[in-house]
Amino acid sequence: MDLVGALGRDPPERDSLPRWAAPLPAALEDVAYRFVWVIVAINLAGTAFGFWYYRFQFGRVPPELWAFVPDSPLATLFIALALASWAVGKPNDTLAALAFVGNIKLGLWTPYVLVVFAPGFLATSSTPMYAFLLVSHLGMALQAFVLHRMTDFPLKAVAVAGAWYTVDLLMDYFVPVIGDVTHTSLPYAGGEPWFTTTVLQVAAAGAVVLTVVPLCLALGTRIATLRTRHRPHPHD
């Protein structure tokens, strides 16, 4: 049996994008697509683990707000669905945009708070779990950069991702509709002083920045892709 045929497909064409838009080596991107079902399975396993990890927080939040609790598991679910849709020949730009923004945002926000609040996290979880969360989330951010091969991030798709993660940001830190905010549990009380500010404000500041950055990256990648595709051929 053809291993690539069983576990993935030949990768889509790679546009000549600047390094900031496509930082991964082309060979690594190729592997991700040739073994796409393995990547899908890993992300689905991560999604299942994430829902288990949030099990106690679900109990403290009204069911109406559960969609805003498991941020990282939803991001890994988005990329699993985006890659699976490509693998079956039906790529979905909206899923790709949601996956791109979500995996960069949560893939970097979690290491950010793990490092900033390291004493608290290490006091409440084992060192192996701490290391696993740190490394696995950095992997989320990296895998987002294979998606430019399957989408050019249409404006409508980026707008949907922007709308979802803006609402999620508001619910997590600023204006919960029911009950309290829904951000991931932190090892310190939100109002506890942290240098010149508070724990909640430090976490929220990272979340705001890391919502804007991937949206800008998606739009910038679209512009770079369109410029590359419409660049005159030297022999024309």
N, C-alpha and C positions, 0 to 999 in steps of 0.2 A: 504493500500500500504506500502511496506517495505521502510522506509525512506532512509536507506543506499542504497538500490537498485535504488532509484530515484535520489539521490543526489551524489552518488559516488560508490565506490566498497570497498571490504575488502582490507586493505593495503597489499602491497607486504612484503615479508620477510625482517626482519631487520638484517643486519650483525652486528657483535659485533665490532664496530669501536671505536677508542679512542675518548675521549670527544671533542678534537679540531675538529674532522671531523664530529661528530654528537652531537652537543651541546644541541639540543632540547630534552626534555623528550620523550620517545617512545610513551607515551599516546597522546601527542600533535601531533606528526607525524601521529598517527593513525587517529585522528580526521580530519586532513587535507585531508587524502585520502578518508575517509568515506564520507566526504562532499566536495569532490573535485570540483564538479560543482559550488558550492558556491564560492570556492576560485578562480575558473576560472572567474566567473562573476565579482567578486570584482576587479580582475586584468584587465579585459576588461573595466570596468568602470573607473579604474585608467588610463588606456591607453587613453580613450576618453577624460578624464579631462586633461591629459598631452598634448594632441594635441591642445586642446583649450588654455591651458596655454601658449603654444609656438606660438600662432597665430600671434603675432606681429613680433616675430623673423623670422618666415617663410617669412614675407613680406620684410625682409631686406637681405635675402639670396637667391642666384640664385637657381631656381628649381632643377638644377642638384645636388645640395648639400643638399637638404632637408632631405635625409636619415640620415645625420650626425647631424641634429639639435635636434630631440626629443629623447635624450639618455634614460631618465628614462621611457618614454612611450614605447619605443621599448623593454626595459628590461622587463616591465610588460607584454607586448604582447608575448615575448618569453616564459615566464613562464606559461602564460595562454595556449599557444599552446602546450607546453611540457606536462603539466598536462592533457590537453584535449586528447592529443594523447595517453597517458597512459590509460585514462578513457575509451577510445573506443577500447582498446586492441592492440594498435599499438605504443608502446613507441618509442620515437625518441631520440637517444643519442645526436645527434648534437643540437637539440632544448634544451635538458636538459643542455648541456654544455654552450650554449649561455645564457640560463636563469640563470644558476649558477653564471657565471662570471659577467653578466650584473647586476643582482640584488644585488650582494655584492658590486660591484664597485659603482654603482649609489646610492645604498641604504646607503652607508657610505660617499661617496663624497659629496652628497648634505647636510647632516647634518654637515659635516666638514666645508663647505663654509658658511653655515647658521650661525654657531657659530663664525667662524673666522671673518666674515664680518657682524656680527649681527647688529651693528648700522645702516649700510646702508640698510640692508634688512628691518629692523623694521621701517625705515624712509619712505620706498617706498611701504610697504604692511602692512595689518592689523595684529595685534597680533594673532587672530584666524587662519589666513592663514599661518602665520609663524609657529605656533604650529602644524598645520595640515601637512605642508610640512615636518617638522622635524620628527614627529611621523610616518607618512605614509612611509617615506623613510627608517626609521629604521626597519619598518615592512617588507619592501622589502628584506633587508639583512637577516632577520631572516627566511623568508619563503624559501630562497634558500637552507637552510639546511634540507629540507625535500626531496630534489631531489636524494640524495644518495640511497634512497629506490627503485628508478626506473631506475637507471643507474650505471654502474661502471666506467663511464667517460673514454671510449676508447681514445687512443692517437689521432686518427684521428679527433674525435669530439672536443677534447680539442684544437687541432691545428687549427680547423676552428674558434672556439671561440677566440683563441689567435690572429689569423690573422684579424678577424673582429674588435676586440677591439684595436688592434695596429693601424690599418688604421684609425679607429675612433679617436683615441688619436692624431695621426698626423694631421688629418684634424681639430680637435678641437683647437689645440694649436700651431702647428709647421709649417706644409707645406700645406696650402690650395691650391688646384689646381686652383680654380676660386675665385676671390674676397678675402674676409677676412676669418679669422678662424671662426669655427662654434660652439665654446663652448657655454654653457648656459649663458645667460646674467647675468652679475654681477652688483651689485649696485654701483660699482666704475669703473672708466676708467682703462683699463688693464695696462697702463703705470704708473698709480699713485703709488708713493712710499708707501711701506708697511714695516715698520721697516727697515731691511737692504736690502730688495729686492723690488719687485713690486707686485701689485695685481694679474696680470696674472701669474707671476711665482709661487706665492703661490698656486693659483688654479691648475696650471699645475703640480706642485710637488705632490699635493694630488692625481691628476688623474693618474700620472705615478705609484705611489706606489700602488694605488687601482686597477690598471690593473694587476700588477705583483702578488699581494697577492692572489686574487681568482684563478688565473691560477695555482699558486703553491699549493693552497688548493685542487684544482681539481685533480692535479697529485698526491698529497699526499694521497688524499682519495682513488684514484685508487690503489695505492701501498698497503695501509692499507686493502682495500677490498680483493685484491688478496691474501695477506698474511693470512687473516682470513679464506678465502675459501679453502686455500691449507694447513692450519695448520692440522697436524695429530690429529685424534681423540684420546682421552686418552685411549680408549678401543681397538684401532687398534693394 
